[in-house]
Amino acid sequence: MKKPLVAALFALVITGAGAAPAVAAPAEDRAALAEDRAAPAVQAVTFAGTVSLSNCSGSVVRFPASEDDDPAMVMSNGHCLETGFPPAGTVVVDRASSRTFGLLNSAGTRLGTLRASKIAYGTMTDTDVALYQLTTTYAQIKSSYGITALTLNDTRPAAGSAITVVSGYWKRTYACNVDGFAYRLKEGAWTWKDSVRYTSACQTIGGTSGSPVIDNATGKVVAVNNTGNEDGGRCTDNNPCEVSESGTVTVRQGINYAQQTYQIPACFGLDNKLDLSRSGCTLPKP
């Protein structure tokens, strides 16, 4: 796992790239430029709607069918739960919680504090996700802070998609692509299914756990960042390995991963209420 942080061990200094001077495009490129202008605009990815936890990152999320007066939800990792790592095979549902989250605006500035009423769902089995129900609705968050929740996409991301991992803990983003999918990702006692593998550009670090993975083309959340192979170890803590359908084990040192989230909306119904018996819901059950 991208280890939860008890305290920041160092400060990251982020420098922006210098702007290049504008020049006229060569004649042979003008047709391509015209075609690019006609293409759908890519959604700008910012920190708006992300949150910082005491030890991890997260985001305020809504489902495609959520309504403005529904209680808002915060998504992070199961291994970021304040109660510690859930043992393999354990699923936490409807457990009281008063955990707090720092809500960020587009620039990464903290706007205020959100509070949970309960852990609606949390597990490290098959996936690595935690969903907290808040004491405030989406409408109240919008009214108080001007922030709209990020939407969970209910369709599977495609290999090659351009994505951005947005860490509310570090107030830092990581841009790369979906390199592919691991049939099984095994790390210590835990095994996750159909995990997203990033291209090497996403060098996520401890504290980025729980960050939303946003599809640049739609602005929707397609996964939740959770781990990476740090030392080249084979299937050990902080060194996950990929296991193919035939059982072949592959170790990719320095490569990082996320867990898909498209299957989550089917498990929540009216008023954002968790219902693991709903048609189409495939999340692990207690």
LOVEXVO-857515 format. One record per residue (C-alpha): x, y, z; residue in one letter. Coordinates in steps of 0.02 Angstrom, whole numbers, m for minus. Example, Ala and Ser with C-alpha at 12.3 -4.5 7.8 and 13.67 -1.06 7.14 Angstrom:
BEGIN
REC     px     py     pz kemi
REC    615   m225    390    A
REC    684    m53    357    S
//
This chain:
BEGIN
REC     px     py     pz kemi
REC      0      0      0    M
REC     50    180    m19    K
REC     74    190    168    K
REC    m38    309    265    P
REC     66    449    340    L
REC     55    493    524    V
REC    148    656    491    A
REC    228    738    341    A
REC    411    689    338    L
REC    462    817    210    F
REC    393    960    108    A
REC    374    946    m79    L
REC    431   1094   m181    V
REC    335   1098   m343    I
REC    398   1211   m482    T
REC    298   1256   m635    G
REC    366   1237   m810    A
REC    409   1398   m899    G
REC    292   1454  m1036    A
REC    356   1434  m1213    A
REC    342   1583  m1330    P
REC    203   1573  m1457    A
REC    256   1541  m1637    V
REC    160   1520  m1799    A
REC    123   1341  m1850    A
REC    205   1277  m2009    P
REC     86   1264  m2156    A
REC     91   1074  m2154    E
REC     28   1072  m1974    D
REC   m122   1186  m2000    R
REC   m241   1048  m2051    A
REC   m194    948  m1897    A
REC   m219   1101  m1787    L
REC   m392   1129  m1860    A
REC   m435    948  m1825    E
REC   m374    966  m1645    D
REC   m483   1119  m1619    R
REC   m634   1020  m1673    A
REC   m598    881  m1548    A
REC   m695    875  m1383    P
REC   m617    984  m1249    A
REC   m522    893  m1113    V
REC   m589    926   m938    Q
REC   m471   1029   m829    A
REC   m418    925   m679    V
REC   m400   1024   m518    T
REC   m404    994   m330    F
REC   m586   1049   m316    A
REC   m684    918   m219    G
REC   m532    825   m155    T
REC   m500    809     32    V
REC   m354    783    148    S
REC   m365    651    284    L
REC   m251    636    435    S
REC   m149    504    345    N
REC   m213    489    166    C
REC   m302    575     22    S
REC   m483    565    m34    G
REC   m624    652   m124    S
REC   m807    702   m106    V
REC   m897    590   m230    V
REC  m1072    564   m295    R
REC  m1150    426   m398    F
REC  m1235    456   m566    P
REC  m1408    444   m483    A
REC  m1365    546   m327    S
REC  m1474    697   m289    E
REC  m1421    863   m215    D
REC  m1512    832    m51    D
REC  m1428    663    m24    D
REC  m1296    648    113    P
REC  m1126    675     30    A
REC   m996    537     23    M
REC   m806    540     41    V
REC   m704    403    m43    M
REC   m531    345      9    S
REC   m445    176     32    N
REC   m495     36    147    G
REC   m318     38    215    H
REC   m343    220    264    C
REC   m483    182    388    L
REC   m454    256    561    E
REC   m480     81    633    T
REC   m328     12    539    G
REC   m309   m110    395    F
REC   m462   m225    381    P
REC   m404   m407    382    P
REC   m423   m503    220    A
REC   m603   m561    202    G
REC   m672   m421    312    T
REC   m803   m296    253    V
REC   m855   m148    362    V
REC  m1030    m76    338    V
REC  m1129     59    428    D
REC  m1003     86    567    R
REC  m1017    250    664    A
REC   m877    374    629    S
REC   m845    558    666    S
REC   m690    571    558    R
REC   m651    741    483    T
REC   m589    789    310    F
REC   m510    950    246    G
REC   m605   1008     91    L
REC   m499   1087    m47    L
REC   m539   1210   m186    N
REC   m471   1205   m363    S
REC   m303   1280   m310    A
REC   m281   1158   m166    G
REC   m325   1285    m31    T
REC   m418   1216    119    R
REC   m594   1286    127    L
REC   m661   1202    283    G
REC   m692   1040    375    T
REC   m817    903    330    L
REC   m869    771    456    R
REC   m923    591    435    A
REC  m1075    514    518    S
REC  m1023    336    476    K
REC   m915    221    373    I
REC  m1043    167    245    A
REC   m927     37    168    Y
REC   m746    m15    187    G
REC   m641   m163    135    T
REC   m472   m222     73    M
REC   m545   m380     m3    T
REC   m554   m386   m194    D
REC   m534   m197   m192    T
REC   m464    m65    m74    D
REC   m597     65    m41    V
REC   m683    160     99    A
REC   m840    264     80    L
REC   m890    382    220    Y
REC  m1063    459    234    Q
REC  m1053    641    287    L
REC  m1164    745    402    T
REC  m1191    869    259    T
REC  m1279    854     90    T
REC  m1207    894    m80    Y
REC  m1317   1050    m86    A
REC  m1251   1110     82    Q
REC  m1071   1087     27    I
REC  m1107   1181   m134    K
REC  m1193   1322    m39    S
REC  m1058   1339     94    S
REC   m902   1313    m11    Y
REC   m949   1322   m194    G
REC   m885   1144   m221    I
REC   m971   1013   m328    T
REC   m935    830   m290    A
REC   m838    724   m414    L
REC   m943    594   m505    T
REC   m897    410   m505    L
REC   m904    344   m682    N
REC  m1009    185   m693    D
REC   m915    117   m843    T
REC   m747     30   m845    R
REC   m597    136   m897    P
REC   m505     91  m1056    A
REC   m321     48  m1074    A
REC   m225    198  m1139    G
REC   m341    327  m1060    S
REC   m257    486   m999    A
REC   m282    502   m811    I
REC   m232    613   m666    T
REC   m207    556   m486    V
REC   m254    702   m371    V
REC   m183    696   m195    S
REC   m271    806    m68    G
REC   m143    759     65    Y
REC      6    823    m33    W
REC    m91    945   m142    K
REC     m1    868   m290    R
REC    m57    787   m452    T
REC     17    645   m555    Y
REC    m22    631   m740    A
REC     m2    471   m840    C
REC   m105    340   m933    N
REC   m191    177   m895    V
REC    m57     53   m946    D
REC   m170    m98   m924    G
REC   m253   m206   m793    F
REC   m189   m337   m671    A
REC   m303   m490   m665    Y
REC   m253   m509   m483    R
REC   m141   m395   m381    L
REC    m71   m479   m225    K
REC     11   m385    m81    E
REC     46   m476     80    G
REC   m119   m545    148    A
REC   m228   m451     23    W
REC   m280   m488   m156    T
REC   m367   m362   m271    W
REC   m457   m397   m433    K
REC   m440   m311   m602    D
REC   m326   m173   m537    S
REC   m276    m22   m642    V
REC    m90    m17   m683    R
REC    m18    155   m719    Y
REC    116    198   m845    T
REC    280    242   m760    S
REC    248    430   m757    A
REC    132    414   m605    C
REC    262    398   m467    Q
REC    140    409   m321    T
REC    207    411   m143    I
REC    149    377     35    G
REC      2    491     77    G
REC    m71    481    m98    T
REC   m172    329    m43    S
REC   m357    359    m75    G
REC   m329    491   m209    S
REC   m461    495   m345    P
REC   m401    440   m517    V
REC   m485    555   m641    I
REC   m513    523   m826    D
REC   m447    680   m910    N
REC   m574    670  m1051    A
REC   m730    663   m942    T
REC   m676    735   m774    G
REC   m754    582   m690    K
REC   m674    467   m561    V
REC   m628    295   m630    V
REC   m520    224   m489    A
REC   m445    254   m318    V
REC   m256    257   m300    N
REC   m189    128   m177    N
REC    m18     47   m198    T
REC    145     21   m291    G
REC    295    m94   m295    N
REC    430      1   m203    E
REC    579   m116   m189    D
REC    554   m253   m318    G
REC    491   m377   m187    G
REC    376   m517   m237    R
REC    197   m506   m169    C
REC    252   m432     m1    T
REC    189   m278     94    D
REC    224   m122    m11    N
REC    281   m235   m153    N
REC    126   m301   m243    P
REC    143   m426   m383    C
REC     29   m461   m530    E
REC    m44   m635   m546    V
REC   m115   m683   m716    S
REC   m266   m794   m744    E
REC   m146   m938   m777    S
REC    m51   m905   m615    G
REC    102   m820   m688    T
REC    177   m695   m566    V
REC    250   m531   m630    T
REC    344   m403   m526    V
REC    355   m224   m590    R
REC    468   m122   m477    Q
REC    424     63   m472    G
REC    252     38   m551    I
REC     97     97   m459    N
REC    m85     42   m456    Y
REC   m265     91   m419    A
REC   m429      0   m391    Q
REC   m572     25   m512    Q
REC   m729    110   m447    T
REC   m856     86   m588    Y
REC   m939    m57   m492    Q
REC   m979     51   m339    I
REC  m1131    152   m398    P
REC  m1235     m6   m425    A
REC  m1223    m40   m238    C
REC  m1302    124   m182    F
REC  m1486    167   m203    G
REC  m1607    303   m151    L
REC  m1533    433    m34    D
REC  m1359    360    m63    N
REC  m1406    212     45    K
REC  m1293     60     33    L
REC  m1383    m96    m28    D
REC  m1265   m239    m66    L
REC  m1412   m347   m126    S
REC  m1455   m229   m270    R
REC  m1452   m299   m446    S
REC  m1280   m274   m523    G
REC  m1191   m247   m357    C
REC  m1031   m350   m354    T
REC   m940   m274   m204    L
REC   m888   m401    m71    P
REC  m1017   m428     65    K
REC   m989   m449    253    P
//
